[in-house]
């Protein structure tokens, strides 16, 4: 059995999307000949926690936790948050709070003083510890996964000093991330971000991206050898054997909805349908499960949908598939940002596994649209095409009334976490073979 060191900030008990990829990959790596050694933070500041994920940690996995210094306690004190209050993911607004000079100053400090992110102070102590650890406990390869992209800096230093083969795994872009231009970066800070990003992409033996558009972007930024290994789904069908479809016309979104995912045109379309069709108004249930930006809730309210809305702030991941399988229609919102074509969230693969029709709002020529077309799982409508939204939704609604709103029947087995981990193990094996040839 070969060993791989996986450097990840997000690990159990973290909830949310960031933890899923490597919690699941590490679960299936042992059956493919690789023993994972997880290096993660001991006292991390996670936006949400999910204790139900503990069962996904394979018994063969070694977990190393080391203390991390993060600036969030000072951030909370400065903004007047409670000590135990969680920092929301991304730039989610806190209820009715508005961004004032303190918030803007905090964003400037985060962007210019903590490069590439708020975990940058963990890089040096982690390198120091891991160099000592690997001397007594050698591994065959290292994988760093970001964001946060400080994890790549740790792996890069180990690669430079020890020569260990290294894969840089990108779940999201670095300088191409949605909120990069909102960090109020100085020219000097912007240059540093790009320099570090390029150094990681050039030095890594392999770069892995979760989607084709992201892979192309990383190649243009200097990556030499980019492989696409998407996110996927992982669930036990026995857990959903007793789930039945909702009696209402449920349109469910599971996950975070930040301000860039505020589908204003969709809310207008739904509001008009509610006003025009009494039966639609009576049957519609808009379920949002997860953190939702206040601007989104305000838009929904302004379009007369308060009576149709059900908002649940969080549910354990164990229950996510049940919620998805019981929904008549699954809603997927792509960020309305310049990189929208390349956004391929982990949520879409769990939607595929639920085998319920998907209504997506986003670029009709993007990675998400291509995936939904290839799997016959649903339809993507452009951000601003209100009339098409109304037509498609009413088509779904009429099928629902006739008990004919059916799931797709295309095979999605290729997106199971088990099969995707087999692909990743193959990449690791190739990496080792190439090193042996060079030696």
C-alpha positions in Angstrom: 0.0 0.0 0.0 1.3 3.4 -1.0 0.8 6.5 1.1 -0.5 9.9 0.1 -0.4 13.1 2.3 -3.5 15.2 1.7 -3.3 18.8 2.9 -6.8 20.2 3.4 -8.2 22.9 5.7 -11.8 21.5 5.4 -12.2 18.2 7.3 -14.6 16.7 9.8 -16.4 18.2 11.7 -16.7 20.8 8.9 -20.0 20.8 7.1 -20.9 22.3 3.8 -19.4 21.7 0.3 -15.7 22.3 1.0 -15.2 19.1 3.0 -17.0 16.7 0.7 -14.4 16.1 -2.0 -11.6 14.8 0.1 -13.7 13.2 2.9 -15.2 11.0 0.2 -12.0 10.5 -1.9 -10.1 9.4 1.2 -12.9 7.0 2.0 -12.3 5.0 -1.2 -8.5 5.5 -1.8 -7.6 2.4 0.4 -9.5 0.1 -1.9 -7.4 1.5 -4.7 -4.0 0.8 -3.0 -3.5 4.2 -1.4 -3.5 5.0 2.3 -4.5 8.6 3.0 -2.7 10.7 5.7 -4.9 13.8 6.3 -3.2 17.0 7.5 -5.7 19.5 8.7 -6.4 22.2 11.3 -7.1 21.4 14.9 -9.1 24.5 15.7 -10.4 25.7 12.4 -13.1 28.3 12.0 -15.8 26.5 10.0 -19.0 28.3 8.9 -21.0 25.2 9.7 -20.3 21.8 11.4 -21.9 18.4 10.6 -21.2 15.7 13.1 -23.0 13.1 10.8 -20.0 13.1 8.5 -17.9 11.2 11.0 -19.1 7.9 9.6 -17.4 8.7 6.3 -13.9 8.6 7.7 -12.4 5.3 6.6 -10.7 3.3 9.4 -7.5 3.2 7.4 -7.2 7.0 7.3 -4.6 8.7 9.5 -5.6 12.2 10.6 -3.0 14.7 11.8 -4.5 17.9 13.4 -2.2 20.9 14.2 -3.2 24.2 15.8 -3.9 27.1 13.4 -3.8 30.8 14.0 -6.6 32.6 12.2 -7.6 36.3 12.4 -11.3 35.6 13.0 -11.4 36.4 16.7 -10.1 39.9 16.0 -12.5 40.2 13.1 -15.4 39.3 15.3 -14.4 41.7 18.0 -13.9 44.5 15.5 -17.3 44.0 13.9 -19.1 43.4 17.2 -19.9 39.7 16.6 -20.4 37.3 19.4 -17.4 35.1 20.3 -19.2 31.9 19.3 -20.9 33.4 16.2 -19.9 31.7 13.0 -18.3 33.5 10.1 -20.5 33.0 7.0 -19.1 31.4 3.9 -18.2 33.8 1.1 -19.7 37.3 1.5 -23.1 36.3 2.9 -24.8 39.3 4.5 -25.8 39.0 8.1 -29.6 39.5 8.2 -30.4 43.2 7.9 -26.8 44.4 8.5 -25.3 46.6 5.9 -21.6 46.9 4.9 -20.1 49.9 6.6 -16.6 51.2 6.9 -15.7 48.5 9.3 -16.7 45.7 6.9 -15.0 47.4 4.0 -11.8 47.9 6.0 -11.9 44.2 7.1 -12.2 43.1 3.5 -9.2 45.3 2.5 -7.1 43.8 5.4 -8.1 40.3 4.4 -7.2 40.9 0.8 -4.0 42.8 1.3 -2.5 41.5 4.5 -3.5 37.8 4.3 -2.2 36.5 1.0 -3.5 34.3 -0.4 -6.1 33.9 2.4 -6.7 34.1 6.1 -4.9 30.7 6.7 -1.5 32.0 5.4 0.0 32.1 8.9 -0.4 28.3 9.0 2.0 27.8 6.1 5.4 28.1 7.9 4.6 26.1 11.0 2.9 23.4 8.9 6.0 23.1 6.7 8.3 22.9 9.7 6.1 20.2 11.3 5.5 18.1 8.2 9.2 18.1 7.2 9.9 16.4 10.5 7.0 14.1 10.3 7.8 12.9 6.7 11.4 12.2 7.7 10.1 9.4 10.0 6.9 8.7 8.1 7.6 9.0 4.4 4.8 9.2 1.8 4.8 8.5 -1.9 2.9 11.6 -2.9 1.3 14.8 -1.7 -2.0 16.4 -2.6 -3.0 19.9 -1.7 -6.5 21.1 -2.2 -7.8 24.6 -2.3 -9.3 26.9 -1.5 -8.0 28.0 0.9 -5.0 28.2 -1.4 -2.5 28.4 1.4 -2.7 24.6 1.4 -0.9 24.7 -2.0 1.9 26.8 -0.5 2.5 24.2 2.2 2.7 21.4 -0.4 4.9 23.5 -2.7 7.5 24.0 0.0 7.5 20.3 0.8 7.9 19.6 -2.9 10.8 22.0 -3.2 12.7 20.8 -0.1 12.0 17.1 -0.2 11.2 16.3 -3.9 8.0 14.5 -3.0 5.6 14.2 -6.0 2.8 16.7 -5.8 -0.7 17.2 -7.1 -2.4 20.6 -6.7 -6.1 20.1 -6.6 -8.3 23.1 -7.4 -11.9 22.9 -6.3 -12.3 26.6 -7.2 -10.2 29.2 -9.0 -7.7 31.4 -7.2 -7.4 34.8 -8.9 -10.5 33.9 -11.0 -12.8 33.3 -8.0 -16.1 35.2 -7.9 -15.1 37.6 -5.2 -11.5 38.3 -6.1 -12.3 41.8 -7.4 -14.2 42.5 -4.2 -11.1 42.2 -2.1 -10.0 45.8 -2.7 -6.5 44.7 -3.7 -3.6 47.1 -4.2 -1.6 46.6 -7.4 1.2 45.1 -5.3 -1.1 42.6 -3.6 -2.7 41.7 -6.9 0.8 41.0 -8.4 1.6 38.8 -5.3 -1.6 36.7 -5.7 -0.8 36.1 -9.4 2.9 35.3 -8.7 2.1 32.7 -6.1 -0.7 31.3 -8.2 1.7 30.9 -11.2 4.4 29.4 -9.0 2.0 26.7 -7.8 0.7 25.9 -11.2 4.2 25.7 -12.8 5.9 23.7 -10.0 3.1 21.1 -9.3 3.8 17.8 -11.0 0.1 17.6 -11.9 -2.8 20.0 -11.5 -6.4 18.8 -11.1 -9.5 20.8 -11.7 -13.1 20.0 -11.1 -14.3 21.2 -14.5 -13.2 21.7 -18.1 -13.5 25.5 -18.1 -11.5 25.8 -14.9 -8.9 23.4 -16.3 -8.5 25.6 -19.4 -8.2 28.7 -17.3 -5.5 27.2 -15.2 -3.6 26.1 -18.3 -3.7 29.6 -19.6 -2.3 30.8 -16.3 0.7 28.5 -16.6 -0.2 25.0 -15.5 1.7 22.4 -17.4 -0.5 19.3 -17.0 -4.1 19.7 -16.0 -6.5 16.8 -15.5 -10.2 17.1 -14.9 -11.7 15.0 -12.1 -15.1 16.3 -11.2 -16.9 16.3 -7.9 -19.5 13.5 -7.5 -22.1 11.9 -5.3 -22.0 9.3 -2.6 -25.0 7.8 -0.8 -26.5 4.6 0.3 -29.7 3.8 -1.6 -31.1 2.1 1.5 -31.2 5.5 3.2 -33.9 6.7 0.7 -36.0 3.6 0.2 -38.9 5.0 2.1 -38.8 8.6 0.6 -41.9 9.7 -1.2 -42.4 12.7 -3.5 -43.9 15.8 -2.0 -47.6 16.4 -2.6 -46.9 20.1 -3.3 -45.0 21.4 -6.4 -41.8 21.7 -4.5 -38.9 23.6 -6.1 -35.9 23.0 -3.8 -32.5 24.5 -3.6 -30.0 22.9 -1.3 -26.8 24.9 -0.4 -25.6 28.4 0.0 -27.2 31.2 -2.0 -24.9 34.3 -1.9 -25.7 37.6 -3.6 -24.1 36.6 -6.9 -26.6 33.7 -7.0 -29.6 35.9 -6.5 -31.8 34.9 -9.4 -33.8 38.1 -9.6 -35.4 37.2 -12.9 -36.5 33.8 -11.7 -38.2 35.3 -8.6 -40.0 37.7 -11.0 -41.1 34.8 -13.2 -42.4 32.8 -10.2 -44.1 35.9 -8.8 -45.9 36.5 -12.1 -47.0 32.9 -12.3 -48.3 33.0 -8.7 -50.3 36.2 -9.6 -51.6 34.7 -12.9 -52.5 31.2 -11.8 -54.4 30.4 -8.6 -53.6 26.7 -8.8 -49.9 27.4 -9.2 -50.0 29.7 -6.2 -51.7 27.1 -4.1 -49.4 24.3 -5.0 -46.0 26.0 -5.2 -43.5 25.5 -2.4 -40.1 27.2 -2.8 -37.7 25.4 -0.4 -34.3 27.0 0.2 -32.2 24.8 2.5 -28.9 26.5 3.5 -27.4 29.9 4.1 -29.2 32.5 2.1 -28.1 36.1 1.6 -30.5 38.7 2.8 -30.7 40.3 -0.7 -32.1 37.0 -2.0 -34.8 36.8 0.7 -35.7 40.5 0.0 -36.0 39.8 -3.8 -38.3 36.8 -3.1 -40.4 38.9 -0.8 -40.7 41.8 -3.2 -42.1 39.4 -5.8 -44.9 38.3 -3.5 -43.5 34.8 -2.8 -43.4 35.0 1.0 -46.4 32.7 1.3 -44.7 30.1 -0.9 -41.3 30.2 0.7 -39.8 27.7 3.2 -36.3 28.5 4.4 -34.3 26.1 6.5 -30.8 27.4 7.4 -29.0 24.0 7.5 -29.6 20.3 7.6 -27.1 17.4 8.3 -25.7 16.0 5.1 -27.3 12.7 6.0 -30.7 14.2 5.2 -29.7 16.1 2.1 -30.5 13.2 -0.3 -33.9 12.6 1.3 -34.8 16.3 0.7 -33.6 16.1 -2.9 -35.4 12.8 -3.6 -38.7 14.1 -2.2 -38.6 17.3 -4.3 -40.6 17.6 -7.5 -38.0 19.9 -9.0 -34.4 20.7 -8.0 -33.2 24.3 -8.4 -29.6 25.0 -9.3 -28.3 28.6 -9.3 -25.1 29.4 -11.0 -23.2 32.6 -9.9 -23.9 35.5 -12.2 -20.2 36.4 -12.5 -17.6 36.6 -15.3 -16.5 33.0 -14.6 -20.1 31.6 -14.7 -19.4 29.3 -17.7 -16.9 27.3 -15.7 -18.8 27.0 -12.5 -19.7 23.3 -11.8 -20.7 23.0 -8.2 -20.5 19.7 -6.2 -24.3 20.1 -5.6 -25.1 19.3 -9.2 -23.7 15.8 -8.9 -25.8 15.1 -5.9 -28.8 16.4 -7.8 -28.0 13.8 -10.5 -28.0 11.0 -8.0 -31.4 12.1 -6.7 -32.8 11.5 -10.2 -35.2 14.4 -10.0 -35.5 17.0 -12.9 -33.2 20.0 -12.5 -34.0 23.6 -13.4 -30.8 25.6 -13.6 -30.3 29.3 -14.0 -27.0 30.2 -15.7 -25.1 30.2 -19.0 -26.7 28.0 -21.6 -23.2 27.2 -23.0 -21.4 26.6 -19.7 -20.0 23.4 -18.0 -23.2 23.0 -16.0 -25.4 23.1 -19.1 -23.2 20.6 -20.9 -23.4 18.2 -17.9 -27.2 18.4 -17.7 -27.5 17.9 -21.4 -25.2 14.9 -21.4 -27.1 13.2 -18.6 -30.6 14.3 -19.7 -31.0 15.6 -16.1 -32.6 19.0 -16.7 -32.5 22.3 -18.4 -30.4 25.5 -18.1 -32.0 28.9 -18.7 -30.0 32.1 -19.2 -30.0 34.5 -16.2 -32.3 37.1 -17.8 -34.7 35.1 -19.9 -37.9 35.5 -17.9 -40.4 34.3 -20.6 -38.5 31.1 -21.1 -38.4 30.6 -17.4 -42.2 30.9 -17.2 -42.7 28.6 -20.1 -40.4 25.9 -18.8 -41.7 26.1 -15.2 -45.3 25.8 -16.4 -44.3 22.8 -18.5 -42.9 21.2 -15.4 -46.0 22.2 -13.4 -48.4 20.7 -15.9 -46.4 17.4 -15.9 -46.6 17.5 -12.1 -50.4 17.9 -12.2 -50.6 14.9 -14.5 -48.2 12.8 -12.3 -45.8 12.8 -15.2 -42.9 14.9 -13.8 -40.4 12.0 -14.3 -36.8 11.6 -13.4 -34.1 11.1 -16.0 -33.0 7.6 -16.8 -29.4 8.3 -18.1 -26.5 6.6 -16.4 -24.7 8.8 -13.9 -22.5 6.0 -12.4 -19.4 7.7 -13.8 -19.9 10.5 -11.3 -20.0 8.3 -8.2 -17.3 9.1 -5.6 -16.1 5.5 -5.8 -15.5 5.6 -9.5 -14.0 9.1 -9.4 -11.6 8.0 -6.7 -10.5 5.1 -8.9 -9.6 7.8 -11.5 -7.6 9.8 -9.0 -5.7 6.7 -7.8 -4.8 6.1 -11.5 -3.4 9.6 -11.6 -1.4 9.0 -8.5 0.0 5.7 -9.9 1.0 7.5 -13.1 2.7 10.2 -11.1 4.8 7.6 -9.2 5.7 5.7 -12.4 6.9 8.9 -14.0 9.1 9.7 -11.0 10.6 6.2 -11.1 11.4 6.6 -14.8 13.2 9.9 -14.1 15.2 8.3 -11.4 
